[in-house]
Amino acid sequence: MRRTDFTYELPDELIAQQPLAERSASRLLTLDGASGALADRQMRDLPELVSPGDLLVFNDTRVIPARLFAVKESGGKVELLLERPLDSHRALVHARSSKALRPAMSLTSRGGAITTVEKRGDLWVVELPEPALAFFERFGQMPLPPYIRREPVAADSMRYQSIFARRQGAVAAPTASLHFDAALLADLDRRGVHRAFITLHVGAGTFQPVRTDAVGAHVMHAEFVEVDTAACDAIAAARARGGRVIAVGTTVVRALESAAGTGALAPFVGDSSLFIVPGFRFRVVDAMVTNFHLPESTLLMLVSAFAGRDAVLAAYRHAVAGQYRFFSYGDAMFITPAPGTNA
């Protein structure tokens, strides 16, 4: 497979720059993986697409204000984006500046002095005035994705966050969850649909492009995952009553399939660099809710593995023609699997 096997044309004006006034007001494109059939729906129609006894699995990660600006002693500006906290007051960050950083440089930020320690691959280890999560929570700003071409505003601190967000650690939102509000959840409850939660702390690597022409040569970024006993028990109970396991977002897919990596779903805590591409056999997930993803991205490859590349790209062409809104603040899809994708 080549990276260019997963491309499509997207007009810039379809990239959503603002959230809708109501979370559940988004459009919902359904894709039947078995037939390739498409239907234009609304997110509020989701209760009609699920059955009593089905289980929706959400990611309860919480986005931290992970973007911070600093200044070199020379006056040069530096933008830091937290990837993850390390031990003590150290953190691993993405750093962008006009000239390359060096070890032992002192950077001035509104939260105090930051010292560069060492480079690790494309990232930097930095020393902060206090533990990373507390420091960025106090002095950082919401890390809107690079395709949202505006500065964050106060409303983003709520809207670029799901209503389930409780475990601090992500630097990007699990965006499929952004469509759920109290009214939609109440409708799902009345339908007899159950809920469970996992944690995957989304890293900035989720926005990194696939740079290799051969898909198999790409090295997936690692992200922290926790699938606890309660989630495993909820999935076992759904299976026992004949319900489906419906992942809300690609992060949930990766978390659950990572936890089933040895063959059977079991509690899992640790980093996952699982890269799901066509040919992968899904052990846990029976359907998914997901946003539209960037061309040639690992997330588009994951969705293509689930419902078939040709069917997914046809759905994206339909969405472009139908003026759907794309990416983090955009519309959503409800997808069922193509034949042969389940283990």
N, C-alpha and C positions, 0 to 999 in steps of 0.2 A: 504493500500500500504506500502511496505517496501522499505527502501533505496536501498537494493540490487536488486530491480526490475529494476533499472536504471543503471546497470553496463555494461561494455563491456571491452574487452581486447584491449589495445593499446600499440604497441611497442614504446619504447622511441624514436627511430630514426624518428618517424613520427611527433614528436612535433617540430614545426617550431621554430628555434632559431634565424633566421634572416628574415627580409622582403624580398620579391622579388624586383628586380631592378625597376619594374614598378607596380604601385598599381593595375591596372586592368588586370594584367597578371595572376591572380589566376585562378584556376579551380573552376567550379561551378557545384555542384551536385544538380539536380532537383528531388524533391519528390512530386509526385501527391498524396495528402492526401486522395483523393477519391478512388484511385485504388491501391496505394502503388507503382506505377510504378516509376522507377528511370531512369535518363538519365545523362550521363557524358557530361558536357558542359564546356564552358569557361566564366569567368566573363564578357568578352566583348560581349557575346551572350545575355546579359540581355535585351537589347532593343527588341529582338525577342520574349521574354517571357512575355512582358507587352503590354498593348493596349493603343492607344490614349485615353486620358481622365483619365487614371489611375493616382493615386497620390502616390508618394514616400514620406514617412515621415522620416526625419533624426533627430538625436540628435546632437545639436550644442554645447554640453559641451566641455570645453577645459581642458585637463589634465595639472595639475600643477606638478612641480618637487617636489613630496611629500615625498621623502625619504631623511632622514638626519641622519648623524652619530654624536655621542657625546661620551664624556668620563666622567665617574664618578670621584669623588675626589680620590677614591681608585685606579684609573687607569683602571677600568673595562670598556669595550666598550658597548655602547648602540646604538641600531638602532631604530629610530623613523619613523613611517609612519603616515602621517596626515590622519585622518578620516574626520574631518571637523573643520572649525574655530568656536570659540565661541565668547563671547563678549570681547571687549577690546583686550588685548594681549594674551588671553588664547585660547587654542586649545585642541581638543580631538584627541588623538593619540594612535596607536598601538605601544607598546614598547617591544623590545626583548633584553634581556641581560642575561649574564651567571648566575647572582644572582638577586633575586627579587628586584624591586625598592621599595622605601618607600616615604611617603610624606615628603616634604621639602628638598629633595636631590637637590644638585646643579650639573648640568651637563654642561660640557664645550663643545661648538661647535664652528665651524669657524665663526659663526655669532654672538657669544656672549653666555652669561650664560642663561641656561634654568633651571627652577625650577619645580620639580614635586609638584603637589598640592593635588590631591586625585585620588583614583582609582574609576572608574565607570564600573562595570561589568568586562569585559576583557580589558577595555581601561583605559588610564590615561588622566587626565586633567593636562596640563602643562602651565606654564607662560613663554612667549617668550619676547625677547627684543623689538619686534615690532609686529604689526598685522600679523596674521598667513599667509595670502596669500602673502603679501609682503615679509615676512621672508623666506618662503619656495621658493618663486620665485627667490630670490637672492642666497640662500645658499643650496637648496636641489638639488637632482638629479632625473632624470626621473624614476618613479616607475615601472620598468618592472615586469611582473608577476613572481611568484616564479618558474614556470616551464621553464622560459627562464634562462638557467644556464650560464649566462655571465654577465659581468659588462656593464652598458649602455655606449654607445658611442655617439658622437656628432650627428650622423645621427638619433638616436632614438628620439631626441627632435622634429624632423619633422615627422618621419615615424610612431611613436607611437602617432599620432595626426591626426585626419581627416582634410580634406581641408575645412570643414565647422566650425571647432572649433573656438568659439568666446567668450563663456561665461565661465570664469575661475571658476573651482571648483571641477573637477573630480580628482580622484587618480588612475583611471584605464580608458583605452580608450573604447569607444563604438565600438568594433572592426569590426563589419560588415561595418561600414562607411569607414574603411581604404582602401577598394577595389575601391573606387570611385575617379577618377581623371577627369581633365578637358575634355579629349577626350571622356570618357564614358558619362559624363554629356551632352556633345554636341550631342552625338548620341541619348540620351534619349529625349533631347529637340526636335530634328528633328522628333522623333517618336510621339511627342505630349503628352509626360508624364509631369505632373506637380510635383512641390516640395513644401513641408511645413516642418516646424521645431518645435520641442519641446526641452525642456531641462530636462535632468535627470543627476544629478551629481553622477557619479558612485563612490561608496565607496569601501574601501578595503574589506568590508564584502562580496563582490561579489566572492572573492576567498576562503571564509570560507567554509569548508566542512559541509555537513549535518551529524551531529554527532548522531542523534537519529535513532534507527532502524525503528521506525514508522514515516513515512513521515509527518503525521499530527501533530506530536509533535515538529517539528522544528519551531523555532522562526526566522522569516525572518528579516534581517537587514533593517533599514529604510534609504531611500535616498531622497534627495530633488528633487521635480518634479515641473516643470511649463509647463502647456499646456495653451497657451494664446488664446485670441479671434481669432486672425488671423489663427491659426492652426485649431480651431473648424470651422471657416468659410470655410477654404479650404477643409475640410473633408465633410462638408455639400454640397459644390459645386460639389465635386467628386461624391457624392451619386446622386445628381440631374442630372448629365450628364451620369449616368450609369457606372462610373468608380469604380475601386477597390481602397481600402486603403491598401497600401503595407508598412509595417513597416520595416525599415532598422535597424535590431538589436532587441534583446530581451529588451533592455532598452526602446526602443520606444513602444514596446508592453505593457510593465508594465506601462509606463506613460499614454498612451491612455486609457488602461483599468482601470487605477486608476481614471482618469478623468470622466469615464463613470460609476463609482461605484454606483451611485444612480439610474442608469437605462438609462439615456440619457447623451450623451457627453456634457460637459459644461466646461468652463474655470476652471482651478484648479491650485492652488499654495500651496505647503506644502509638508510635508514628506509622503512618501508612503512605507508601508511594505507589499504590496500585494504579496502573495505567490501563484503562479499559478501552479496548479497540474492537472493531468487528472481528468475530471469531471467538470472543469471550463468551463463556457460558454462565448465566446468572443463576445463583443458587437460592436467593432469598426474595428478590424483588419481582412482583407480578405486574406492576403498573407504576407509572410515575407522573407527577406534576412537575413541570420544569419551565423555565423561561427560555427565550431564544438566545442562542449563543453565537460568539464571534466566528467568522469564517476561519477554517484551518485550526481551530482550537481543540484542546484535549476534551473539552466538555461536549463539543459537537461530535467528536469521535465516539464518546461514551453513548450519547443518545443514538447515534447511528448503529452502534453495536447492539442496542436494545431493539430497535424497530426496523433496522435495515437502512443502509446508506441511501439507496435510491428513493425509498419512501420518505425519508427525513428531508432530503434535499428537495423533493417535490413539494413537501409541506412548507418548506421555507420559501420556495418560489411562490406558492399560493399566498403565504403571509405577506410577502413583499407586494404582490399584486393587490392584495386586500388592504394594504396600508395599516397592517398591524404595527404596534410599537415594540421596539427591540431593546434587548439587554436589561440591565438591572432594574430600571424603573418602567420596563415595558410590560407587554402582555405575556400570556402563559400558554402552555400546551398540556393536554392530558394524553398520555401515550400508553398504548398496550403493546406487548412484545410481538415481534415477528416469529413465525414458526422456527423452531430449532435453536432459539437463543437461550433456552433454559436448560440447565444441567440435568 
